[in-house]
Amino acid sequence: MRFFKFANESAIWRRIALCVCVASMPLASPAEPMHAIAMYGEPALAPGFDHLPYANPEAPKGGTIRLAETGSFDSLNPWILMGNPVWPIFTQPGLLTESLMTRSIDEPFTLYGLLAESVETDPDRTWVEFTLRPEARFSDGTPVTIEDVMWSYEVLGTKGHPRYTTVWSKVATMQQTGPRSVRFTFNTPDRELAMLMGMRPILKKAQWQGRDFDRSSLMVPVGSGPYVIDRVDPGRSISFRRNPDYWGRDLPVSRGLYNFDVIRYDYFADASTMFEAFKAGEIDVWRELVAARWDRDFYFPAIRDGRVVKSEIAHQRPSGIIGLVMNTRNPLFADWRVRQAMIEAFNYRFINMTLSGGKDPRISSYFSNSELAMEPGPATGREAELLAPFADQLPPGTIEGYSLPEGGTRAIDREGIRAALDLLRQAGWTVQDGELRDAAGRPFAFEILLNQSGSAMRTSAETRQIVDIFVQSLRNLGIRPQVTLLDAAQYVERTNNYQFDMTWYERGLSLSPGNEQLLYWGHKGVTQTGSKNWMGMNVPAAEAMIAEMGHAGGAEDYRAAVRALDRILTAGRYVIPVSYSRISRLAHASRLDYPEKTPLYGDWPGFMPETWWQKEKK
């Protein structure tokens, strides 16, 4: 079994802090073209670098990798809200379409030139300018032009998914400044905007003329990336074929990447069926998220005879949040005491022992497993200063310190039930004739909505088992929720429109949180469809911390703002969290290999399948 570890992340943040000090020195000129840009300090790789540190420039080209997803798809346009898109186009950045800059997953937030040969900005980052590489080409051989860039930004900003429109509202002007240059000037002080403007997909304007961009479609998009779409079986599979004429194959940011001739994704009804397909050799990679199952279920014939091997890849990315989210748009869950009661009734210790043998730690904050996570106990220093103006608006524990109940070893945690009943009583709910009711006699009734295809982190069977144990516990409170299973399309439709009371929620977070946090937690998401604010939170303090993250002049101030946001989210009690893993567990065909150098983010989009290759036959 392969296993890789990182250096301590503290060293990484010390390096960032050192770079911040360097960055605070007077610049040689107000602005000058650069090959890369970092959120703070200087990029780790100097101009003229040969390849990304986690890529193998000697990796052989060729072969096929077969991957899988659950659910289905009916659109090849992942840049809008409508439809159920094929996600590999979006989740594997640079595969089909490219952006002006590309991210290094070995640094918290640094971008290197891709379509752009240079980036330029002022010390306060009130504007940013990009210059296109003259050799940049779409897969059909036509040049990528400034007209394509400007059209892409405008159409994404006005007709695209909220992830694009939110940032576009902070752009005051977009103007062409040269034959291959474009400048964006901002109307909001926010250092991250200069970074975000380098990360939008660049589409071919001519392909979309006369078409409605904001409608879902199976039209194959033309991109400039290393792959083109080869075959599409709507709802069932999609294949990407490596373009031998890819314009950027010799760029330092591409060297050693994109090694497979074909990348294929097959779609399965649920994760259980997908796992059986993997064991049968129809899929090449399986990502296991449950430690107990990793130890228990990976002794099938392909493992025993060496056709499949197990690899453990360490990472230092935040846990994100995974669990059951409560929709505060429903008045039932608007009271933090009711939400805390649900957390008390969720016997995590018993559930974790039952499902995973208790091997994985519980998510204790939205940024667990990283130095961005709030620390135990009360807020101090800059964190406390940031939170102080909002003290009377925040629930108990936000500033003083908040921790989750431990739960009990038996199915029914009586201590947790007592705590839940006391909180519910304070909120106006009492048990009457065996049923929890309010003063007017209305029952405490709600629906738990589940996707029968499962999720990225849990199979549908596992999620249902967690919910079943939770429902049994709720009966001790006089609560009998309705559990509803929907197919993937119906589930997406209802969650996009927030038509649920409680549902399974998974939100990954990075080491460089910024403006995207408004899409996750901002007040616009209370009514704007398609946001990630499934809990429906409208908390001015959260948005103030997100703004502070953009204003921060250095790593320490930035980290304080993120930790303050983490306190607001965690003590907000919006999600009943479960466990996470500090390593990525990948079982994969033994004919596949990957570099020994593991990036900071570990097994993350940008690492698999981009850096992987197929071993040459001896």
N, C-alpha and C positions, 0 to 999 in steps of 0.2 A: 504494500500500500504506500503510495507516495504522499508525503506530508511536508508542507512548507510553512515556515514561520516568518514573521516580520520582525524588524527592529522595533523597539518600544516606540509607540506613537508620540510620547513626550518629546523624543528627539526630533521628530518631524515638526512639531509645533515650535520647538526651540529654534529650529532652522528658519521657520516662517517668521518668528519674532525677530531674528537677526536680520532677515531680509527686509522686514519693515523698517528697521533702523537704517539700513542702507538706503531704502527708498525715500526716507525722510530727508536725506541729504539734498542739497541743491542740484537740480538737473543741469546738464550741459547746455540744454536749450529748452524752451518752453514745450516743444513737442518735436518728435522726430520719428521717422518710420522704424518700426521694430518687427522682428520676425515672430514675436510671441508677446503675450500679455498675461500677467498674473493679477489675481484679486488684490494681493498684498505682496510687496517685495518684488523680487526678480524671478523669472522662470528658471527652473533648474537646468535646462539644456541651453547652452550658448548657441549663437548663430553658427551654422555649419555642422551641427550635430549629424551623426550618421544614421541613427535609427532610434526609435523609442526604446527605453531600457528594458521593457518587458517583451519586446519582439525579438524573434530569431531571424536575422537577415539571411541565414543559410537554410532556412526551412524549405523543403522541396515543395513544388507546386504539383497539383493534380489530385485526383480522387474525389470522393463524395462524402459528405457528412449529412446524416438524416436526423433531424430534430423533430420535436412534437409540441403541440399545444392542445389544450382542451377547448371545447366549444366549437364555434363555427365562424364564418365570416361571409359578408355579402358586399364588401367594398374594398377597393384598392386605394382609397383616399383616406389616410389616417390623420389628415391635417384639419379635418372639420369635425363638428359634433355629430352630424347625421350619419346613420348607418352603423354597422358592426364591422370595423375594418380589420384587415389582416395586419396584425401588430408587428411582425418582424420588420416591415418597412420603417416603422417609427422607432421601435425599441432597439434596433441594431443600427445606430447612427453611422452614416457613411457607407452603408451597404449598397443602396440603390441611388439615393440622393445625397448630396454633400452640402456642407455649409462653408462659409468663408473661413472659419477657424475650426479646429478640431481639438478635442479635450485629451489631455494626458491623464490616464487613470492611475498614474503613479504620483500625482500631486493633488492637493485638496481642490485647487481651482486655478488651473493654468491652461491657456489656449495657445496652440501653435498654428501657423498659417497653413491653410489647405487650398481652397480656391483663391484665397487672398495671399499675395506674396508678402504683404506688409500691413501693419496696423499702426495707427497714429492717434494719440489722444493728448489732452492737456493735463496738467498735474491734478486738477480738481475733477477731471473726467466729466466735464459738461458737454463734451462732444467726442465722437470717435469717427475716424476715417479709415476706410479699407481700400486697398489697391489690388485689383484682380491680377492673377497670373495671366500673361498673354497666351500661354499654351493650354489653358483650361478648356475642356471640350465636354459636350454632352455625348452620350453613348452613340448617337447617330452621326457624330463627327462634326456637328456644328459648334461654333465657339460659344462659350458662356460669356454673356455681355453684361454691362452695367444695366442695360434695359431689363434683362432677365432678373437681375438682382433687385432692382427697384420695384418691378412689378410683383415679384414674389413677396417682398416685405409688405407692400401695400395690400395685396389680396389676402395674405395671412392675417394682417392686422385688422382688416375690416370684415372679412368673411370667414376667417379661420376659427379654430377651436379657441375657447377662452384662454388657453395657455399662451396664445399669441396676442390676442386682442388686449389683454391686460397690460402687457409691456408696451404695445404700440401706442396706447393712450399717453405714455410718458415721452413720446417723441414729438418735439416741436416742429422740426423740419427735416426733410430728407432731400439732399441736393447732389447732383452730379458735379464733381469738382475737377474732373479730367476725363480723358478718353476711357480710362479703366478705374476710376476712383469715385467713391460715393461717401458723403459725410452725413452723419446723423447728429442733430443737436437736440438736447433734452430739455424738457420743461420742469424737471424735478431733480433735486440734488440726490443722486444715487450712484455710488461708484460701480455698482454691479451692472448698470445698464450698458456700459462700454463693452462688457464681456458678453452680455446676452445678445447684443446685436450681431455678434459674430457666429451665433449658433442656430440661425434659422435655415431650414432647407431651401435650397435654390432650385426652383422649378423652371421648365422651359416655357416661356410666355406664349410662343407660337402654338404650342400644343393645346392650350386652353382657350384660344380665341374662339368665340361663338359658343362656348360651353359654360354651364353654371358651375362655378367652382364649389359652391356651398351645397351641392347635391352629391349624394353617394353614387359611386360609379365603379364599374369593373374595367374601365379604361386603363390600360397599362401605362403608368407614368414614365416619361423619359427623364432620366437623371444623368448625373455626371459621375456616379460612383463606380466602383470596380466590378459591380455585378449588374446584370439586366434580368428582368423577369423572363423566365424561359417557358414555364407551363403553369397554368392556373386551372384547377378543378374547383369551382366556387364552393366554398363551405367545407372542402375536404383536404385540399393540399395546394401548395405553391412551391415552385422551384426557382432558384436563382442560379444563373450561369455566369461564370467569371468571364469578363470581357477582355479578350487578349489584347485589344487596342486601348485599354484604359489609359487615359492621358497621364494620370498621376502615379503610375506604378513605381517610378524611381524617386519619388519624393521621400525625404527622410521620415516623414510621418506615416508613410505607407510601406516602407521597406520591411519585409518579413511578415507582413500581414496579408490577409485575403488569399490564402494558399489553396483552398479547395476549388476544384473546377465547378462543382455543383453543391449548393446548400439547399436542402429540401426540408420543408416543414409539412408534417401530416397532422391533421386535426382529429381528435377523438372525443367521443361523447362525454367521457369522464376520465379522471386520473387513474382509476382502477383498471380500466380497459387499456389505457396508455401504458401502464406498468407491465401488463401481460404482453403487450406488443414488444416492449423493450426486452423482456425475458426471452421472447421468441426470436429476437434478432432483427426485428423490423425497424428498430430505432437504435441509434448509436450512442446516445447520451441520456442518462437519467439523473436528475437532481433530487437527492433525498433530503427532506427537511426534518425528519423525525429520527432522533438518535436511536431510539429503541428499535425501530424498523431497520435502520442501517445495520445494527448488530444482529438482528433476528432473521431478516427476510432475504439476505443477499448470499444465499448458498445454493442457487439454482445451477443447472448443468453448465451454462455458459461461463459462470464464475469458476466452477470447479475445473473446467478443461482449459481455462486461460483465454477464452475468446473475449471475456469482459474483465476489466480490472477496476479496483476501487481507488479513488484518489481523494485526499482531504486537502483543501486549499484554505489556508488561513486568510483572514481579512480584518481590516480595521474600520469598516464602514459602520455607520449607526444601525441599530436594530430596526428603526422605523417603528410603526405601530401595527400590531396584528391582534385582532380579537373581535368582539361583538360591539358595534357602535350603536349608540342610542341617538335617535333623531329628535333634537330638541324643538323642531318645528311642531311636534306633537306636544301639547301642553303637559301631557303625562310625564315627560322627561325633561321639562323645563327647569325643574327644581333640582339643585345639586344634591339635596338630601336623598331624593328618590334614586338618582344615579348612583350615589354611594351605597344605597341599600342594595341595588342590583350587584354591585361589586362585592359587597359583603356576602351575598347569597351565592355567588359563584365560587364554589369550593375549589380554588385553583390547585392546592396541594394534592387533593384526591384525583382531580382530573389529570394533572400532569403525571402522577404515578401510574394511573390507569393506561394512559395513551403512550407515554414515552419513557416510563421507568424513572422519571424525575431527573434525567441526565442533563437536559438543557435548562439554562436559567430563564427566569421570567423577565419579561420586558418591564422594567421599573420606571422608564421614562422614554420619551420619543427618540432620544439620542443615546440610548444605552449602548455600551460597547465603544464609546468614543469620548474624547475630552470635551466634547460639546454638551455632554449630559449634565443636567443639574446635579449638584452634590447633595448628600444627605444633610438634613438639618436646615436651619434658617438661611435665607439669602444674606450675603455679606457684600461689602465693597460696592463696586459698580453695579452689580446685579440688584442689590437692595436700592440703590439710588434710582435705577430705572423703573423699579416696581413701585416705589413709594408714592408717586402721584396718583396711582390707581388702587391704593390699598383698600379703600372703602367699596370698590367695585368687584373685588376678587373674592372667591370663596375661601373659606378657612384652609390653611395649609399651603397656600400659594407662596407666601412670604415666609411663614413660620417653619415650613417643612412638611412634606406629605410623603406617606409611604403606604403601600398596599397591604391589606390584611393577608396573613400567611395561609389561612385555611386549616382544615383538619385532615387527619389521615383516613377518616371514615367518610362514607358517602354523604352523610348529613353532618355538617359542621354546626353544632348547636350554638356555639359562641357567635358564629357569623349570622345565624338566623336571629338570635336575640338582638344583635347590633342592627340588623336590617329592620326588624320590627320597630325598634325604638326610633330609627330615622324616619320610617314611614309614618309613625304616629305623629312625630313632630311636623311632618308635611301634610297632615290631615287625613291619613288613611288608617283604618282600623279593621281588624278581622271581625266580621259580623256573620254568624251562622256558617262559619267555615270559609267565608269568602272575603277577600280584602275589598273594602268599599270606602268611599268618601262620606262626608257628612250628609250628602243628599242621597246616599244609597247607591250611587253609581259604582259599578265594579271596576277594578283595576284590570283592564283588558287591553292586550296589545298583540301584535303579530310579529313573529320572527321570520324574516324572509331569507331563503337560502337558494343558492345556485346549484342545481342538481349536477352540473358539470364539475363542481368543486372550484378550487381557486389555485393561484400560483403556489400557495404555501400548504394547502391541505386538500386531501381528497374529499369528495362529497361525503363518503362514509365516515371519515374522521370528524369532519365538521358536524355531521348529524349526531355522532356519538357525544361530542362535547355539548351540543345543544340539549340532547336528551338528558344528560346528567344534570345540566343546569335547570331544565324544566322540572325534573323531579324535586330539586331543591326548592324551586319557587312554590311548589305546592304546599310546602310547609309555611308559606306566608299567605296562603289563600289566593294564590295567583295561578291561573291556568292559561298560559299564552297559546295562541294558535301558531303552528309551524307550517309554513308554506314553501314548497319546493317548486321552482320554475326552471324552464329551459334557459339556455344562455341568452338568447335574444330577448325574451320577456324580462329576464332579470336585469339586463343592461337598460332596457327601456324604463323600468320602474326605478332603478337606482339613479339613472340620469335625471329623473324628474322628482327624486326624493320621496317616492310613494312607498314608504316603509316606516315601521316603528323602530325595529332593531334588525340588524343584518350583519353578516360577516364583512370585516373591513381590513384591508391591507394597504398600507401606504409606506413605500420605501422612501428613505431620506438619505441625503448625501452629506459629505463633510464640508460642503459649501452651500448651505441653504441661503436663499435670497428671495428674489421677487416671486418665485414660484410658490412661496409659502402663502401669498395672498390668495392664490387659486385654491390652496388647501384649506385655509382657515379664515379668509377674508369675508367681510359682511356681504359682499355682492353675491357670494355663493349661497346665501340663504334663499334667494329667489332665482338667480341665474342658473339655468339648467346646465348640466355637464361639468360642474366644478367638482373638486374632490372634498368639498366641505360637506360631507355627508351628515355630520352631526348638527349642522345648521347653526354653528356658533357665530355670534355677533359680539365680539369682545374688543372694544377700542384698545385695551392694553396690548392685545396680541398684535394688532396692526401697528401700534407704536413701536413694538420691539422689532417687527419686520422692517419698518422704516429705519430704525436705529442701526440695524445690520447693514443697510445700504450706506448710512452716513459714517460708519465707524472708520476712524483714521488708522487703525492698527489692529493686529491680531487679538490683543487682550480685550480691547473694547468690543470687537466683533464677537468674541467668545462669550463675553458677559451678556450681550444682547441675545445670543442664541440660547444661553442657559436660562435667561429670564423668560424667553418664549417657551422653553421646555417646561418650566414651572407652571406657566399659565395653562398649557395644554394638559399636562399630567394632572394637576390639581383641579382642572375643570371637570374631570371624571366623565369624559365623553365616551371612552372606550373601556371595555372590560378586557384587559390585555392577557395574552397567553405567553408562550415561550418563544425564544429565538435561538439561533445557533451562532456560535463564534467562529465556526468554520463552514465552508461549503463542502458538501459531500457529493461527489460526482462519481457515478459508476459509468464506465464508457468502454466502447470497443477497444481492444488492445492494439488495434492497428492505428489508433489515433495517439498523437502526442502533443505536448505543449511545452513552452519554455520553462526552465527551472526558476527563472526570476519571476516572482509573483508580485504584481503591482499592489499599491496601497489599498485599492478597492477590492483586491482579490478577484474572485470569479464574478465579474460584473460585465454588462454590455461593453464591448471594447476588448474583452479578453477571450471570450468563447462565443462564437467560433473564429473570431478575427485572427487570433494569434496561433490557433491550432493548425495542425497539418496531418496528413496521412503518411505513415512511415513507408519508406521505399522498400519494395520486396527484395529480399536477398537472393 
